[in-house]
Amino acid sequence: MTMSPQSTNRLATAASVALEPEGTAPASKRRRRVAGRLSTHVMDNRTAYVMIAPMVVLLGMFVWWPLLYSFYLSTFEISFYEEPVFVGLQFYGYVLEDPDFWHSIGIGATYVLYTVPAIMIIAFLVASFIRTVGRKVAGLLKTTVYVPTVVSAVITSVVFVFMYRADGGLINWLIGFVGLGPFAFLSDPELALPAISVPGIWLAFGITTLIMLAGMYDIPQSYYEAAQLEGANFFQRTWFITIPLMKNVLLYLVVTATIAGMQQFELPLIMTQGGPTNSTMTPNLFIFNQFKDPTPYATSFSLTAALILFFVLGGISMLIFRLIRSDKAIDA
């Protein structure tokens, strides 16, 4: 009995399927399903990719490229009078071995310790008070606390210089009523840094207050009402409801205030010029003074110091994020 060509083809196909290793067909189907899901995912998110593309381009143009180019320039001896000479990481050694650079880092850290806790506490108390008053009064208070934010740091510095004067200054006049003073605030190495910290706190607490207030408004009122029914007082509601639910806001404010404090420049420049005896020489002011130095390679040194400061600030930010872990947002 002979078989037709069609029967022969069907038998060959059946035999190949029977001899195929177990699991090969499901595996190929799984691969096709995964590939299909990836393709669908890319297509579904292409709108998001298109929307973030301009920001990625701008970030690369104005952040990453200047940073990489600055690192490239820091490997050269740059002089306005001679051709640049490649020296590798030589200037990094010079900066890291300079005690004045590390002294400025310490001054910046001390300034942060003076200002950041005070800013956070004052802003939190003011925001908590504004949250409890009526809408009209709250609007007036929000406008009032925002005023320092729009005042120039230069103007603030000049005003506080006159207020701190030993002869006729407002601060010494006030403390004279209690039998103290006069003090030369800006000429005393022990008092100069705390003195310039006061206008720094005044300038920053307004915007910090409004950001905290926005975070407080985002907390559902039902949480406080339930806590009140359980007999919780104001301090218990603040400790167990407000602070935990504002953890992300507080983390953001601590990081930004710390970085801004380490980079403080205008106040010490105008009020003390880094003195007396370098007691207010913040990192940015140190870099600025190095750049003005008449030595031929001051540009390379100041550029390298700025890059090292960048990594120091990055390390501080990572440490804060490590110590204070952020939480996922909780929908109301």
C-alpha positions as CSV (number, residue, x, y, z in Angstrom):
1,M,0.0,0.0,0.0
2,T,1.5,3.3,-1.0
3,M,1.0,6.6,0.8
4,S,0.1,9.9,-0.8
5,P,2.5,12.9,-0.6
6,Q,0.1,14.8,1.7
7,S,0.0,11.9,4.2
8,T,3.7,11.7,4.1
9,N,4.0,15.4,5.0
10,R,1.5,15.1,7.8
11,L,3.4,12.2,9.3
12,A,6.7,14.1,9.1
13,T,5.2,17.1,10.9
14,A,3.7,14.9,13.6
15,A,7.1,13.1,14.1
16,S,9.0,16.4,14.4
17,V,6.5,17.7,17.0
18,A,6.8,14.4,18.9
19,L,10.6,14.5,18.8
20,E,10.7,18.2,19.9
21,P,12.2,18.6,23.4
22,E,9.6,19.1,26.1
23,G,9.2,22.7,27.1
24,T,10.5,24.2,23.9
25,A,7.2,25.3,22.5
26,P,6.0,26.9,25.8
27,A,9.4,28.6,26.2
28,S,9.1,30.2,22.7
29,K,5.6,31.3,23.5
30,R,6.8,32.9,26.8
31,R,9.5,34.7,24.9
32,R,7.0,36.1,22.4
33,R,4.7,37.2,25.3
34,V,7.6,39.0,27.1
35,A,8.7,40.7,23.8
36,G,5.1,41.7,23.2
37,R,4.8,43.2,26.7
38,L,8.0,45.1,26.4
39,S,6.9,46.5,23.1
40,T,3.6,47.5,24.6
41,H,5.3,49.1,27.6
42,V,7.6,51.2,25.3
43,M,4.7,52.3,23.2
44,D,2.6,53.2,26.3
45,N,5.3,55.3,27.8
46,R,6.6,57.0,24.7
47,T,4.6,60.1,25.7
48,A,6.4,60.3,29.0
49,Y,9.8,59.8,27.2
50,V,8.9,62.6,24.8
51,M,8.0,64.9,27.7
52,I,11.1,64.3,29.7
53,A,13.4,64.5,26.7
54,P,13.8,68.3,26.7
55,M,14.7,68.3,30.4
56,V,17.2,65.5,29.9
57,V,18.8,67.5,27.0
58,L,18.9,70.7,29.2
59,L,20.3,68.7,32.1
60,G,23.1,67.4,29.9
61,M,23.8,70.7,28.3
62,F,23.9,72.8,31.5
63,V,24.8,70.3,34.3
64,W,26.6,67.2,33.1
65,W,28.6,68.6,30.3
66,P,29.9,71.7,32.3
67,L,30.7,69.3,35.1
68,L,32.7,66.9,32.9
69,Y,34.4,69.8,31.2
70,S,35.3,71.4,34.5
71,F,36.9,68.1,35.6
72,Y,38.9,68.0,32.3
73,L,40.1,71.6,32.9
74,S,41.1,70.8,36.4
75,T,43.8,68.5,35.1
76,F,45.6,71.4,33.5
77,E,47.7,74.3,34.8
78,I,45.7,77.2,33.5
79,S,47.2,80.6,33.2
80,F,46.0,83.7,31.4
81,Y,49.6,84.3,30.2
82,E,50.8,80.8,29.1
83,E,49.5,77.7,27.3
84,P,47.7,75.2,29.5
85,V,49.9,72.3,30.7
86,F,48.5,68.9,31.6
87,V,49.3,68.0,35.2
88,G,46.8,65.2,35.9
89,L,45.4,65.3,39.4
90,Q,48.2,67.5,40.8
91,F,45.9,70.3,41.9
92,Y,43.6,67.9,43.7
93,G,46.6,67.1,46.0
94,Y,47.3,70.8,46.5
95,V,43.7,71.5,47.6
96,L,43.3,68.4,49.8
97,E,46.6,69.3,51.6
98,D,45.6,72.9,52.1
99,P,44.5,73.4,55.8
100,D,42.7,76.7,54.8
101,F,40.3,74.7,52.5
102,W,39.4,72.3,55.3
103,H,39.1,75.2,57.7
104,S,36.5,76.7,55.4
105,I,34.6,73.4,55.2
106,G,34.5,73.4,59.0
107,I,33.3,77.0,59.1
108,G,30.6,76.1,56.6
109,A,29.5,73.1,58.7
110,T,29.4,75.2,61.8
111,Y,27.2,77.8,60.0
112,V,24.9,75.0,59.0
113,L,24.7,73.8,62.6
114,Y,23.8,77.4,63.7
115,T,21.1,78.0,61.0
116,V,19.4,74.8,59.8
117,P,18.0,73.6,63.2
118,A,16.8,77.2,64.0
119,I,15.2,77.6,60.6
120,M,13.4,74.2,60.8
121,I,12.1,74.8,64.3
122,I,11.0,78.4,63.8
123,A,9.3,77.5,60.4
124,F,7.6,74.5,61.9
125,L,6.1,76.5,64.8
126,V,5.0,79.4,62.6
127,A,3.5,77.0,60.0
128,S,1.7,75.2,62.8
129,F,0.2,78.5,64.1
130,I,-0.9,79.6,60.6
131,R,-2.6,76.3,60.1
132,T,-4.9,76.9,63.1
133,V,-6.1,80.5,62.2
134,G,-8.8,81.6,59.9
135,R,-8.4,82.0,56.1
136,K,-8.0,85.8,56.1
137,V,-5.5,85.9,58.9
138,A,-3.6,83.0,57.4
139,G,-3.4,84.8,54.1
140,L,-2.0,87.9,55.8
141,L,0.5,85.8,57.8
142,K,1.7,83.9,54.7
143,T,2.3,87.2,52.9
144,T,4.2,88.6,55.9
145,V,6.5,85.6,56.4
146,Y,7.3,85.5,52.7
147,V,8.7,89.1,52.7
148,P,12.3,88.1,53.8
149,T,12.5,85.7,50.8
150,V,12.2,88.6,48.3
151,V,14.7,90.8,50.1
152,S,18.2,90.8,48.6
153,A,20.9,89.2,50.7
154,V,23.1,92.2,49.9
155,I,20.6,94.6,51.4
156,T,20.1,92.4,54.4
157,S,23.8,92.3,55.0
158,V,24.1,96.1,54.9
159,V,21.2,96.5,57.3
160,F,22.6,94.0,59.8
161,V,26.1,95.6,59.6
162,F,24.5,98.9,60.9
163,M,22.4,97.0,63.5
164,Y,25.5,95.2,64.9
165,R,27.6,98.4,65.2
166,A,29.2,98.8,68.7
167,D,28.5,102.5,68.7
168,G,24.9,103.3,68.1
169,G,23.8,99.9,66.7
170,L,20.3,98.7,67.3
171,I,21.3,95.4,68.8
172,N,23.7,96.9,71.3
173,W,21.1,99.6,72.2
174,L,18.6,96.9,73.0
175,I,20.8,94.7,75.1
176,G,22.0,97.8,76.9
177,F,18.7,97.9,78.7
178,V,19.6,94.7,80.6
179,G,23.1,96.0,81.4
180,L,25.0,94.1,78.7
181,G,27.4,95.3,75.9
182,P,28.4,96.9,73.9
183,F,29.8,94.1,71.8
184,A,31.8,94.3,68.6
185,F,29.8,91.4,67.0
186,L,31.5,91.5,63.6
187,S,35.0,92.1,65.0
188,D,35.0,89.3,67.6
189,P,36.1,85.8,66.2
190,E,33.8,84.2,68.7
191,L,30.7,86.2,67.8
192,A,31.2,86.9,64.1
193,L,29.9,83.6,62.8
194,P,26.8,83.5,65.1
195,A,26.2,87.2,64.1
196,I,26.0,86.4,60.4
197,S,23.9,83.4,61.1
198,V,21.0,85.5,62.3
199,P,20.3,87.3,59.0
200,G,20.8,83.9,57.3
201,I,18.0,82.5,59.4
202,W,15.8,85.5,58.8
203,L,16.3,85.2,55.0
204,A,15.5,81.5,54.8
205,F,12.7,80.8,57.3
206,G,9.9,82.5,55.2
207,I,10.0,80.1,52.2
208,T,10.7,77.2,54.6
209,T,7.5,78.1,56.5
210,L,5.4,78.1,53.4
211,I,6.7,74.8,52.2
212,M,6.0,73.3,55.6
213,L,2.6,74.8,55.6
214,A,1.8,73.2,52.2
215,G,2.9,69.9,53.7
216,M,0.6,70.3,56.7
217,Y,-2.4,71.2,54.5
218,D,-1.8,67.9,52.7
219,I,-2.5,65.9,55.9
220,P,-6.2,64.8,56.1
221,Q,-8.0,66.7,58.9
222,S,-9.8,63.4,59.8
223,Y,-6.5,62.1,61.3
224,Y,-6.4,65.0,63.8
225,E,-10.1,64.6,64.6
226,A,-9.7,60.9,65.3
227,A,-6.7,61.6,67.5
228,Q,-8.7,64.3,69.4
229,L,-11.5,61.8,70.0
230,E,-8.9,59.5,71.5
231,G,-7.8,62.3,73.9
232,A,-4.5,63.2,72.1
233,N,-3.2,66.7,73.0
234,F,-1.5,69.1,70.6
235,F,2.0,67.8,71.2
236,Q,0.9,64.2,70.8
237,R,-0.9,65.0,67.5
238,T,2.3,66.8,66.3
239,W,4.7,64.0,67.3
240,F,2.6,61.1,66.1
241,I,0.7,62.6,63.1
242,T,2.3,65.8,61.7
243,I,6.0,65.0,61.9
244,P,5.7,61.4,60.5
245,L,3.5,62.4,57.6
246,M,5.7,65.3,56.8
247,K,8.9,63.2,56.7
248,N,9.5,63.7,53.0
249,V,9.0,67.5,53.2
250,L,11.3,67.8,56.2
251,L,13.9,65.7,54.5
252,Y,13.8,67.9,51.4
253,L,14.1,71.1,53.5
254,V,17.0,69.7,55.6
255,V,19.0,68.8,52.5
256,T,18.4,72.0,50.6
257,A,19.0,74.2,53.7
258,T,22.2,72.3,54.4
259,I,23.5,72.7,50.9
260,A,22.5,76.4,50.9
261,G,24.3,76.9,54.2
262,M,27.5,75.2,53.1
263,Q,27.4,77.5,50.0
264,Q,26.7,80.7,51.9
265,F,28.6,83.6,50.2
266,E,27.0,87.0,50.3
267,L,26.6,87.4,54.0
268,P,30.3,86.7,55.0
269,L,31.6,88.6,52.0
270,I,29.7,91.8,52.7
271,M,29.6,91.7,56.5
272,T,33.0,90.4,57.5
273,Q,35.0,89.7,54.3
274,G,35.7,86.3,55.9
275,G,37.3,87.8,59.0
276,P,38.2,88.3,61.7
277,T,41.0,85.8,61.5
278,N,39.1,83.7,58.9
279,S,36.4,82.9,61.4
280,T,33.7,83.4,58.8
281,M,35.6,82.1,55.8
282,T,33.0,79.8,54.2
283,P,33.9,77.4,51.3
284,N,32.6,79.6,48.5
285,L,34.3,82.7,49.9
286,F,37.5,80.8,50.2
287,I,37.2,79.7,46.5
288,F,36.4,83.3,45.5
289,N,39.4,84.6,47.3
290,Q,41.6,82.0,45.7
291,F,40.4,82.9,42.3
292,K,41.3,86.6,42.9
293,D,44.8,85.6,44.1
294,P,47.5,87.1,41.9
295,T,49.4,83.8,41.5
296,P,49.5,82.6,37.9
297,Y,47.6,79.3,38.5
298,A,44.9,80.5,40.9
299,T,42.3,79.6,38.3
300,S,43.2,75.9,38.4
301,F,43.3,75.8,42.2
302,S,39.9,77.5,42.6
303,L,38.3,75.3,40.0
304,T,39.6,72.2,41.6
305,A,38.5,73.4,45.0
306,A,35.0,74.0,43.6
307,L,34.9,70.4,42.3
308,I,36.0,69.0,45.6
309,L,33.3,71.1,47.3
310,F,30.8,69.6,44.9
311,F,31.7,66.1,46.0
312,V,31.7,67.1,49.7
313,L,28.1,68.4,49.3
314,G,27.1,65.3,47.5
315,G,28.5,63.1,50.3
316,I,26.7,65.2,52.9
317,S,23.4,64.9,51.0
318,M,23.9,61.1,50.7
319,L,24.6,60.9,54.4
320,I,21.4,62.8,55.2
321,F,19.3,60.6,52.9
322,R,20.9,57.6,54.5
323,L,20.1,58.7,58.0
324,I,16.6,60.0,57.2
325,R,15.0,57.6,54.8
326,S,12.1,59.0,52.8
327,D,8.7,57.3,52.8
328,K,6.3,56.6,49.9
329,A,3.5,59.2,49.6
330,I,0.2,58.4,51.4
331,D,-2.9,59.3,49.4
332,A,-5.5,61.2,51.3
